[in-house]
Amino acid sequence: MTSALSFTTNSLFENTTVDKGSDSWNFSFAHNIYVSASGFWRLLKKNKIVFVSLDNEHQFALPKPLDLSHEVNKELAGKCLTRIEVDKNITARTLTLTNECEIQIFIAS
């Protein structure tokens, strides 16, 4: 990744919410840090995909549809945001968190 912008912090994850009408996701952290995504994003842990935004409300082989905001809130509870990077070539954003977690946000257009 060729960073155009990099920001370091140590901010505790607070929550993830989704506005279904606009398909906009909001990731909130301590110290008034908010990151919004209105497109494709994915959560990785130890370089493996855990969740993808497009999976929200799909049932797959689960007993009920996936509530992704609930699942992300559980997965990131107690973790801290340590770095935000913007890739200058593809304008992707990467949020690096403790415990080898990352949220990658991709710009579609």
C-alpha positions as CSV (number, residue, x, y, z in Angstrom):
1,M,0.0,0.0,0.0
2,T,1.3,3.4,-0.9
3,S,-0.1,5.7,1.7
4,A,-1.2,9.2,0.8
5,L,-2.3,9.9,4.3
6,S,-1.6,8.1,7.6
7,F,-3.0,8.9,11.0
8,T,-2.0,7.1,14.2
9,T,-4.1,6.9,17.4
10,N,-5.0,4.7,20.3
11,S,-8.8,5.0,20.4
12,L,-11.1,2.4,21.8
13,F,-13.8,1.0,19.5
14,E,-17.3,2.1,20.5
15,N,-19.7,0.8,17.9
16,T,-20.8,0.2,14.4
17,T,-24.2,1.3,13.0
18,V,-25.8,1.1,9.6
19,D,-28.3,3.3,7.9
20,K,-30.1,0.7,5.7
21,G,-31.8,3.4,3.6
22,S,-28.5,4.8,2.4
23,D,-26.4,1.7,2.9
24,S,-24.0,3.8,5.0
25,W,-22.0,2.3,7.7
26,N,-20.5,4.2,10.6
27,F,-17.6,3.0,12.7
28,S,-17.2,5.0,16.0
29,F,-14.1,5.2,18.2
30,A,-13.2,7.1,21.3
31,H,-11.8,10.7,21.0
32,N,-14.6,11.6,18.5
33,I,-13.2,9.5,15.7
34,Y,-15.8,8.4,13.2
35,V,-15.3,6.6,9.9
36,S,-18.1,6.2,7.4
37,A,-18.4,3.8,4.5
38,S,-21.1,3.9,1.9
39,G,-19.8,1.0,-0.2
40,F,-17.9,-2.2,0.2
41,W,-15.9,-2.9,3.3
42,R,-14.6,-6.0,5.0
43,L,-13.3,-6.9,8.4
44,L,-10.1,-9.0,8.6
45,K,-8.5,-10.8,11.5
46,K,-5.0,-12.2,11.2
47,N,-5.3,-11.5,7.4
48,K,-8.4,-13.6,7.0
49,I,-11.8,-12.2,6.1
50,V,-14.3,-12.4,8.9
51,F,-17.1,-10.3,7.6
52,V,-18.0,-8.5,4.4
53,S,-20.5,-5.6,4.2
54,L,-22.4,-7.3,1.5
55,D,-23.2,-10.2,3.8
56,N,-25.5,-8.0,6.0
57,E,-29.0,-9.6,6.4
58,H,-28.2,-12.7,4.4
59,Q,-29.2,-15.9,6.0
60,F,-26.7,-18.3,4.5
61,A,-26.9,-21.5,6.5
62,L,-27.6,-19.6,9.8
63,P,-30.8,-19.9,11.8
64,K,-31.6,-16.2,11.1
65,P,-30.2,-13.5,8.8
66,L,-26.8,-12.0,9.7
67,D,-27.0,-8.8,11.7
68,L,-23.6,-7.5,10.7
69,S,-23.6,-4.4,12.9
70,H,-24.2,-6.6,16.0
71,E,-21.5,-9.1,14.9
72,V,-18.9,-6.4,14.2
73,N,-19.7,-4.8,17.6
74,K,-19.0,-8.1,19.3
75,E,-15.9,-8.8,17.3
76,L,-14.3,-5.4,17.9
77,A,-15.4,-4.9,21.5
78,G,-12.4,-3.9,23.6
79,K,-10.1,-3.3,20.6
80,C,-8.4,0.0,19.8
81,L,-7.9,1.8,16.5
82,T,-4.2,2.3,16.1
83,R,-3.9,3.6,12.5
84,I,-5.9,4.9,9.6
85,E,-4.3,4.8,6.2
86,V,-5.5,6.0,2.8
87,D,-4.0,4.3,-0.3
88,K,-3.1,7.0,-2.8
89,N,-3.5,4.7,-5.8
90,I,-6.9,3.3,-5.2
91,T,-8.2,5.5,-2.4
92,A,-8.9,2.5,-0.2
93,R,-8.9,3.1,3.5
94,T,-7.5,0.7,6.1
95,L,-8.3,1.0,9.8
96,T,-5.8,-1.0,11.8
97,L,-7.0,-2.2,15.2
98,T,-5.3,-4.2,18.0
99,N,-5.4,-8.0,18.0
100,E,-4.5,-8.1,14.3
101,C,-7.8,-6.7,13.1
102,E,-8.4,-4.5,10.1
103,I,-11.3,-2.8,8.4
104,Q,-10.7,-2.2,4.7
105,I,-13.0,0.2,3.0
106,F,-13.0,0.4,-0.8
107,I,-14.1,3.2,-3.0
108,A,-16.2,1.9,-5.9
109,S,-16.3,5.0,-8.1
